[in-house]
Amino acid sequence: LNPIYFVIFVTAMAITHTFLDFVPSVFLGCPDTDTELSILPGHQLLKDARGFEAVYLSNIGSLLAIFLLVIISIPSIFLMKDFYELISSVIPYILILVLIIVIFTEKNKINSLIVFLLTGFLGYSLLTLEINQPLLPLLTGLFGSSNILLSIKNKTKIPPQKITKPKINLKKPIFGAILSAPLCSFLPGVGSGQAAVIGNTIIKQDQKEFLVLLGIINTLVMGFSFISLYAIGKTRTGAAATIQQFLGEISSSEIILILITVIISGLIAFKLTNFFGKKISEKIEKINYEKTSYAILVILLIVVFLVSGFMGILILIASTFTGIYCISLNVKRTNMMGSLILPTILFYFGLG
């Protein structure tokens, strides 16, 4: 089988995922209002009977990202190598600057620092263990099972949903994404959440604009990862790393084919996301939320055990309780990305 077929498949799946992953993130694992600062904007809209609106806004953002990627891909290819060489020696200091920005945008800066350090040292200690895919149980616990357990504990009730498509000013999210999304292409450990916080700090946005910003950044980061693989040989996503394993260095014709795949899969994914978002919105109040949450927890346990073994289950338990504690401190969950950023900073300073 020609490896290029597999590359097309991986690219299409990765881009489609950046569209569709907002559907479960909005409709599943919705926490209680006692931790309102840690509630994702999509969860807040879900509680206000506007879950589809949250999916629609992020979906519009992801679609915009496809067109933005087409526009800026050519200049990015030519500029990325020189820019990376310029900043490569100061990457740990830029990561520290990102950390400072994220912490100082919080109302409770002490709790934000506690969350960053706690998850950071958890990540540092776990990533040194010799187990398969340690990030799977670590991030699943911090961001997945912790939310689901809280939603079960608080017996979250989802109201009947309204199907609405709001009007939105796209200028702020587009500008914020263009300024912040490239960070993820150059800085290891910096994810879409941190880029969105920085973009929102530079250009203040309301709830709806922020959801569009998240959609743009989420998809743009994935697209940029393919460009950075071609331009500087660095992988910042699992999809790009998989493509590198199959192709090694990417040729000009291959990056063009990848970008064409991005466009086609993005257009299809936009339609699919709207379809699934609408269908789930129409039926979610009829679904037993508690039983669904338990089923998802069981699936997560099975996946972690199959991939990372018994040690992975122990890591999942530790990271889940850490995630619950961090959410109880009532700060944004992007602070828990300290689990990746702190080990990266220590690694650059020769302490990893």
BAMI-178163 format. One record per residue (C-alpha): residue number from 1; z, x, y; residue in one letter. Coordinates in pm, whole numbers, plus 50000, padded with zeros to 5 digits. Layout:
BEGIN
+-----+-------+-------+-------+------+
: seq :     w :     u :     v : type :
+-----+-------+-------+-------+------+
: NUM :     Z :     X :     Y :    A :
...
+-----+-------+-------+-------+------+
This chain:
BEGIN
+-----+-------+-------+-------+------+
: seq :     w :     u :     v : type :
+-----+-------+-------+-------+------+
:   1 : 50000 : 50000 : 50000 :    L :
:   2 : 49900 : 50136 : 50340 :    N :
:   3 : 50221 : 50222 : 50536 :    P :
:   4 : 50073 : 50068 : 50850 :    I :
:   5 : 50104 : 49722 : 50693 :    Y :
:   6 : 50475 : 49777 : 50647 :    F :
:   7 : 50503 : 49902 : 51007 :    V :
:   8 : 50337 : 49582 : 51131 :    I :
:   9 : 50579 : 49377 : 50922 :    F :
:  10 : 50886 : 49566 : 51051 :    V :
:  11 : 50768 : 49538 : 51412 :    T :
:  12 : 50700 : 49165 : 51382 :    A :
:  13 : 51036 : 49099 : 51218 :    M :
:  14 : 51225 : 49307 : 51476 :    A :
:  15 : 51066 : 49132 : 51774 :    I :
:  16 : 51107 : 48788 : 51615 :    T :
:  17 : 51474 : 48866 : 51558 :    H :
:  18 : 51528 : 48941 : 51928 :    T :
:  19 : 51411 : 48586 : 52003 :    F :
:  20 : 51579 : 48398 : 51718 :    L :
:  21 : 51914 : 48576 : 51717 :    D :
:  22 : 52025 : 48374 : 52019 :    F :
:  23 : 52018 : 48057 : 51805 :    V :
:  24 : 52309 : 48155 : 51574 :    P :
:  25 : 52488 : 48341 : 51855 :    S :
:  26 : 52495 : 48019 : 52061 :    V :
:  27 : 52567 : 47765 : 51787 :    F :
:  28 : 52801 : 47965 : 51559 :    L :
:  29 : 53136 : 48137 : 51614 :    G :
:  30 : 53221 : 47952 : 51935 :    C :
:  31 : 53580 : 48048 : 52032 :    P :
:  32 : 53853 : 47847 : 52200 :    D :
:  33 : 53869 : 47800 : 52578 :    T :
:  34 : 54195 : 48000 : 52592 :    D :
:  35 : 53978 : 48311 : 52585 :    T :
:  36 : 53729 : 48190 : 52842 :    E :
:  37 : 53646 : 48535 : 52979 :    L :
:  38 : 53536 : 48653 : 52636 :    S :
:  39 : 53323 : 48345 : 52572 :    I :
:  40 : 52955 : 48426 : 52580 :    L :
:  41 : 52762 : 48224 : 52843 :    P :
:  42 : 52576 : 48049 : 52561 :    G :
:  43 : 52903 : 47930 : 52406 :    H :
:  44 : 53016 : 47791 : 52740 :    Q :
:  45 : 52697 : 47586 : 52769 :    L :
:  46 : 52740 : 47471 : 52409 :    L :
:  47 : 53086 : 47339 : 52496 :    K :
:  48 : 52924 : 47159 : 52791 :    D :
:  49 : 52674 : 46988 : 52553 :    A :
:  50 : 52392 : 47218 : 52673 :    R :
:  51 : 52346 : 47450 : 52376 :    G :
:  52 : 51967 : 47409 : 52373 :    F :
:  53 : 51958 : 47504 : 52740 :    E :
:  54 : 52126 : 47836 : 52654 :    A :
:  55 : 51872 : 47904 : 52378 :    V :
:  56 : 51584 : 47802 : 52604 :    Y :
:  57 : 51695 : 48030 : 52888 :    L :
:  58 : 51733 : 48336 : 52665 :    S :
:  59 : 51404 : 48247 : 52496 :    N :
:  60 : 51227 : 48241 : 52833 :    I :
:  61 : 51378 : 48582 : 52902 :    G :
:  62 : 51249 : 48723 : 52573 :    S :
:  63 : 50901 : 48588 : 52646 :    L :
:  64 : 50908 : 48748 : 52991 :    L :
:  65 : 51007 : 49076 : 52826 :    A :
:  66 : 50685 : 49075 : 52623 :    I :
:  67 : 50473 : 49052 : 52937 :    F :
:  68 : 50689 : 49308 : 53119 :    L :
:  69 : 50652 : 49548 : 52827 :    L :
:  70 : 50273 : 49519 : 52843 :    V :
:  71 : 50278 : 49594 : 53217 :    I :
:  72 : 50515 : 49891 : 53209 :    I :
:  73 : 50430 : 50041 : 52869 :    S :
:  74 : 50155 : 50276 : 52993 :    I :
:  75 : 50351 : 50429 : 53285 :    P :
:  76 : 50659 : 50447 : 53059 :    S :
:  77 : 50470 : 50649 : 52798 :    I :
:  78 : 50369 : 50908 : 53058 :    F :
:  79 : 50702 : 50924 : 53243 :    L :
:  80 : 50952 : 50891 : 52959 :    M :
:  81 : 50926 : 51245 : 52822 :    K :
:  82 : 50978 : 51414 : 53158 :    D :
:  83 : 51261 : 51177 : 53249 :    F :
:  84 : 51437 : 51233 : 52917 :    Y :
:  85 : 51415 : 51611 : 52956 :    E :
:  86 : 51562 : 51570 : 53304 :    L :
:  87 : 51867 : 51370 : 53193 :    I :
:  88 : 51924 : 51498 : 52838 :    S :
:  89 : 52179 : 51759 : 52949 :    S :
:  90 : 52387 : 51502 : 53139 :    V :
:  91 : 52376 : 51212 : 52889 :    I :
:  92 : 52754 : 51221 : 52813 :    P :
:  93 : 52832 : 51202 : 53186 :    Y :
:  94 : 52595 : 50907 : 53227 :    I :
:  95 : 52771 : 50737 : 52934 :    L :
:  96 : 53103 : 50791 : 53110 :    I :
:  97 : 52952 : 50639 : 53426 :    L :
:  98 : 52836 : 50337 : 53224 :    V :
:  99 : 53190 : 50307 : 53086 :    L :
: 100 : 53338 : 50314 : 53436 :    I :
: 101 : 53096 : 50046 : 53557 :    I :
: 102 : 53174 : 49818 : 53261 :    V :
: 103 : 53551 : 49857 : 53305 :    I :
: 104 : 53550 : 49813 : 53683 :    F :
: 105 : 53349 : 49490 : 53661 :    T :
: 106 : 53644 : 49336 : 53472 :    E :
: 107 : 53922 : 49149 : 53650 :    K :
: 108 : 54180 : 49299 : 53415 :    N :
: 109 : 54083 : 49665 : 53411 :    K :
: 110 : 54386 : 49777 : 53206 :    I :
: 111 : 54302 : 49539 : 52922 :    N :
: 112 : 53938 : 49646 : 52943 :    S :
: 113 : 54040 : 50011 : 52903 :    L :
: 114 : 54272 : 49921 : 52612 :    I :
: 115 : 53986 : 49742 : 52434 :    V :
: 116 : 53747 : 50031 : 52493 :    F :
: 117 : 53990 : 50295 : 52367 :    L :
: 118 : 54113 : 50089 : 52071 :    L :
: 119 : 53764 : 50008 : 51943 :    T :
: 120 : 53644 : 50356 : 52036 :    G :
: 121 : 53900 : 50533 : 51821 :    F :
: 122 : 53846 : 50278 : 51545 :    L :
: 123 : 53474 : 50357 : 51553 :    G :
: 124 : 53540 : 50731 : 51567 :    Y :
: 125 : 53771 : 50723 : 51264 :    S :
: 126 : 53543 : 50499 : 51057 :    L :
: 127 : 53215 : 50674 : 51135 :    L :
: 128 : 53355 : 50995 : 50986 :    T :
: 129 : 53404 : 50825 : 50647 :    L :
: 130 : 53147 : 50885 : 50377 :    E :
: 131 : 53036 : 50529 : 50307 :    I :
: 132 : 52698 : 50361 : 50316 :    N :
: 133 : 52613 : 50198 : 50651 :    Q :
: 134 : 52961 : 50209 : 50816 :    P :
: 135 : 52829 : 50028 : 51124 :    L :
: 136 : 52769 : 49710 : 50921 :    L :
: 137 : 53136 : 49630 : 50846 :    P :
: 138 : 53251 : 49775 : 51179 :    L :
: 139 : 53028 : 49564 : 51404 :    L :
: 140 : 53040 : 49259 : 51176 :    T :
: 141 : 53418 : 49256 : 51208 :    G :
: 142 : 53435 : 49320 : 51581 :    L :
: 143 : 53166 : 49074 : 51687 :    F :
: 144 : 53110 : 48836 : 51395 :    G :
: 145 : 53394 : 48746 : 51162 :    S :
: 146 : 53657 : 48774 : 51439 :    S :
: 147 : 53479 : 48501 : 51639 :    N :
: 148 : 53430 : 48283 : 51333 :    I :
: 149 : 53798 : 48305 : 51231 :    L :
: 150 : 53906 : 48210 : 51583 :    L :
: 151 : 53671 : 47911 : 51585 :    S :
: 152 : 53820 : 47797 : 51251 :    I :
: 153 : 54179 : 47849 : 51372 :    K :
: 154 : 54119 : 47652 : 51690 :    N :
: 155 : 53927 : 47375 : 51508 :    K :
: 156 : 53638 : 47399 : 51752 :    T :
: 157 : 53465 : 47068 : 51817 :    K :
: 158 : 53101 : 47067 : 51927 :    I :
: 159 : 53003 : 46771 : 52146 :    P :
: 160 : 52670 : 46585 : 52107 :    P :
: 161 : 52406 : 46801 : 52272 :    Q :
: 162 : 52159 : 46723 : 52548 :    K :
: 163 : 51803 : 46857 : 52527 :    I :
: 164 : 51723 : 46988 : 52875 :    T :
: 165 : 51496 : 47257 : 53018 :    K :
: 166 : 51645 : 47375 : 53347 :    P :
: 167 : 51458 : 47519 : 53640 :    K :
: 168 : 51540 : 47882 : 53701 :    I :
: 169 : 51467 : 48155 : 53955 :    N :
: 170 : 51327 : 48445 : 53753 :    L :
: 171 : 51319 : 48713 : 54024 :    K :
: 172 : 51678 : 48835 : 53986 :    K :
: 173 : 51680 : 48858 : 53603 :    P :
: 174 : 51344 : 49038 : 53598 :    I :
: 175 : 51450 : 49292 : 53858 :    F :
: 176 : 51792 : 49344 : 53696 :    G :
: 177 : 51633 : 49398 : 53353 :    A :
: 178 : 51376 : 49648 : 53481 :    I :
: 179 : 51657 : 49852 : 53638 :    L :
: 180 : 51898 : 49841 : 53343 :    S :
: 181 : 51700 : 49800 : 53017 :    A :
: 182 : 51558 : 50157 : 53013 :    P :
: 183 : 51918 : 50285 : 52982 :    L :
: 184 : 51921 : 50179 : 52619 :    C :
: 185 : 51609 : 50386 : 52551 :    S :
: 186 : 51776 : 50706 : 52668 :    F :
: 187 : 52147 : 50658 : 52611 :    L :
: 188 : 52284 : 50642 : 52255 :    P :
: 189 : 52557 : 50383 : 52207 :    G :
: 190 : 52452 : 50174 : 52506 :    V :
: 191 : 52341 : 49831 : 52387 :    G :
: 192 : 52187 : 49525 : 52545 :    S :
: 193 : 52530 : 49393 : 52644 :    G :
: 194 : 52617 : 49697 : 52855 :    Q :
: 195 : 52269 : 49699 : 53009 :    A :
: 196 : 52312 : 49331 : 53100 :    A :
: 197 : 52650 : 49398 : 53262 :    V :
: 198 : 52498 : 49681 : 53467 :    I :
: 199 : 52197 : 49467 : 53560 :    G :
: 200 : 52428 : 49186 : 53667 :    N :
: 201 : 52643 : 49430 : 53865 :    T :
: 202 : 52342 : 49562 : 54056 :    I :
: 203 : 52204 : 49213 : 54121 :    I :
: 204 : 52461 : 48934 : 54104 :    K :
: 205 : 52336 : 48642 : 53896 :    Q :
: 206 : 52463 : 48298 : 53801 :    D :
: 207 : 52519 : 48182 : 53444 :    Q :
: 208 : 52162 : 48065 : 53385 :    K :
: 209 : 52008 : 48377 : 53536 :    E :
: 210 : 52239 : 48594 : 53325 :    F :
: 211 : 52116 : 48426 : 53005 :    L :
: 212 : 51757 : 48495 : 53107 :    V :
: 213 : 51860 : 48855 : 53181 :    L :
: 214 : 52012 : 48886 : 52831 :    L :
: 215 : 51691 : 48758 : 52675 :    G :
: 216 : 51474 : 48999 : 52873 :    I :
: 217 : 51692 : 49300 : 52796 :    I :
: 218 : 51734 : 49216 : 52427 :    N :
: 219 : 51359 : 49206 : 52364 :    T :
: 220 : 51266 : 49475 : 52616 :    L :
: 221 : 51508 : 49721 : 52454 :    V :
: 222 : 51341 : 49665 : 52117 :    M :
: 223 : 50997 : 49715 : 52270 :    G :
: 224 : 51112 : 50027 : 52454 :    F :
: 225 : 51245 : 50169 : 52127 :    S :
: 226 : 50890 : 50182 : 51990 :    F :
: 227 : 50764 : 50347 : 52308 :    I :
: 228 : 51046 : 50605 : 52305 :    S :
: 229 : 50968 : 50681 : 51940 :    L :
: 230 : 50610 : 50760 : 52042 :    Y :
: 231 : 50690 : 50940 : 52369 :    A :
: 232 : 51002 : 51145 : 52287 :    I :
: 233 : 51048 : 51100 : 51911 :    G :
: 234 : 51388 : 50931 : 51954 :    K :
: 235 : 51493 : 50617 : 51767 :    T :
: 236 : 51734 : 50378 : 51937 :    R :
: 237 : 51696 : 50084 : 51697 :    T :
: 238 : 51693 : 50041 : 51321 :    G :
: 239 : 51336 : 49913 : 51334 :    A :
: 240 : 51215 : 50224 : 51516 :    A :
: 241 : 51404 : 50446 : 51271 :    A :
: 242 : 51240 : 50267 : 50977 :    T :
: 243 : 50895 : 50312 : 51130 :    I :
: 244 : 50967 : 50682 : 51183 :    Q :
: 245 : 51057 : 50718 : 50814 :    Q :
: 246 : 50721 : 50574 : 50712 :    F :
: 247 : 50492 : 50731 : 50972 :    L :
: 248 : 50673 : 51035 : 51108 :    G :
: 249 : 50505 : 51101 : 51441 :    E :
: 250 : 50322 : 50800 : 51584 :    I :
: 251 : 49962 : 50839 : 51700 :    S :
: 252 : 49806 : 50670 : 52004 :    S :
: 253 : 49621 : 50419 : 51788 :    S :
: 254 : 49942 : 50333 : 51601 :    E :
: 255 : 50144 : 50267 : 51916 :    I :
: 256 : 49864 : 50042 : 52043 :    I :
: 257 : 49872 : 49851 : 51714 :    L :
: 258 : 50251 : 49821 : 51738 :    I :
: 259 : 50227 : 49683 : 52094 :    L :
: 260 : 49963 : 49430 : 51987 :    I :
: 261 : 50196 : 49323 : 51705 :    T :
: 262 : 50478 : 49288 : 51959 :    V :
: 263 : 50268 : 49054 : 52173 :    I :
: 264 : 50149 : 48832 : 51888 :    I :
: 265 : 50487 : 48809 : 51715 :    S :
: 266 : 50659 : 48744 : 52049 :    G :
: 267 : 50436 : 48446 : 52127 :    L :
: 268 : 50495 : 48298 : 51781 :    I :
: 269 : 50870 : 48366 : 51797 :    A :
: 270 : 50894 : 48186 : 52132 :    F :
: 271 : 50762 : 47865 : 51975 :    K :
: 272 : 50983 : 47905 : 51666 :    L :
: 273 : 51298 : 47961 : 51872 :    T :
: 274 : 51242 : 47650 : 52082 :    N :
: 275 : 51174 : 47449 : 51765 :    F :
: 276 : 51486 : 47564 : 51579 :    F :
: 277 : 51703 : 47545 : 51890 :    G :
: 278 : 51602 : 47183 : 51947 :    K :
: 279 : 51648 : 47080 : 51582 :    K :
: 280 : 51993 : 47238 : 51556 :    I :
: 281 : 52099 : 47085 : 51889 :    S :
: 282 : 52006 : 46741 : 51759 :    E :
: 283 : 52208 : 46780 : 51439 :    K :
: 284 : 52496 : 47017 : 51511 :    I :
: 285 : 52758 : 46751 : 51589 :    E :
: 286 : 52691 : 46606 : 51241 :    K :
: 287 : 52752 : 46941 : 51072 :    I :
: 288 : 53099 : 47025 : 50942 :    N :
: 289 : 53159 : 47326 : 51166 :    Y :
: 290 : 53464 : 47447 : 50973 :    E :
: 291 : 53291 : 47444 : 50633 :    K :
: 292 : 52984 : 47614 : 50781 :    T :
: 293 : 53206 : 47886 : 50929 :    S :
: 294 : 53378 : 47946 : 50594 :    Y :
: 295 : 53038 : 47968 : 50422 :    A :
: 296 : 52920 : 48227 : 50674 :    I :
: 297 : 53236 : 48432 : 50620 :    L :
: 298 : 53174 : 48436 : 50245 :    V :
: 299 : 52813 : 48547 : 50301 :    I :
: 300 : 52930 : 48826 : 50534 :    L :
: 301 : 53182 : 48947 : 50275 :    L :
: 302 : 52917 : 48954 : 50003 :    I :
: 303 : 52666 : 49141 : 50220 :    V :
: 304 : 52924 : 49400 : 50330 :    V :
: 305 : 53042 : 49453 : 49970 :    F :
: 306 : 52686 : 49495 : 49839 :    L :
: 307 : 52590 : 49741 : 50114 :    V :
: 308 : 52913 : 49932 : 50184 :    S :
: 309 : 53128 : 49867 : 49877 :    G :
: 310 : 53503 : 49811 : 49858 :    F :
: 311 : 53570 : 50054 : 50142 :    M :
: 312 : 53334 : 49845 : 50355 :    G :
: 313 : 53553 : 49539 : 50291 :    I :
: 314 : 53860 : 49731 : 50410 :    L :
: 315 : 53672 : 49837 : 50725 :    I :
: 316 : 53560 : 49477 : 50778 :    L :
: 317 : 53920 : 49353 : 50759 :    I :
: 318 : 54045 : 49622 : 51000 :    A :
: 319 : 53765 : 49565 : 51251 :    S :
: 320 : 53805 : 49184 : 51227 :    T :
: 321 : 54174 : 49196 : 51324 :    F :
: 322 : 54092 : 49450 : 51595 :    T :
: 323 : 53824 : 49213 : 51727 :    G :
: 324 : 54067 : 48919 : 51730 :    I :
: 325 : 54323 : 49124 : 51923 :    Y :
: 326 : 54062 : 49241 : 52174 :    C :
: 327 : 53936 : 48885 : 52230 :    I :
: 328 : 54297 : 48773 : 52290 :    S :
: 329 : 54316 : 49024 : 52578 :    L :
: 330 : 54059 : 48805 : 52757 :    N :
: 331 : 53797 : 49061 : 52856 :    V :
: 332 : 53423 : 49066 : 52797 :    K :
: 333 : 53327 : 49151 : 52443 :    R :
: 334 : 53086 : 49419 : 52564 :    T :
: 335 : 53397 : 49637 : 52600 :    N :
: 336 : 53416 : 49652 : 52221 :    M :
: 337 : 53097 : 49859 : 52222 :    M :
: 338 : 53341 : 50141 : 52287 :    G :
: 339 : 53329 : 50163 : 51907 :    S :
: 340 : 52991 : 50336 : 51953 :    L :
: 341 : 53007 : 50481 : 52304 :    I :
: 342 : 53333 : 50677 : 52265 :    L :
: 343 : 53227 : 50852 : 51939 :    P :
: 344 : 52895 : 50936 : 52106 :    T :
: 345 : 53067 : 51089 : 52409 :    I :
: 346 : 53299 : 51291 : 52184 :    L :
: 347 : 53001 : 51407 : 51978 :    F :
: 348 : 52819 : 51536 : 52289 :    Y :
: 349 : 53130 : 51731 : 52388 :    F :
: 350 : 53147 : 51886 : 52041 :    G :
: 351 : 53447 : 51682 : 51927 :    L :
: 352 : 53265 : 51464 : 51673 :    G :
+-----+-------+-------+-------+------+
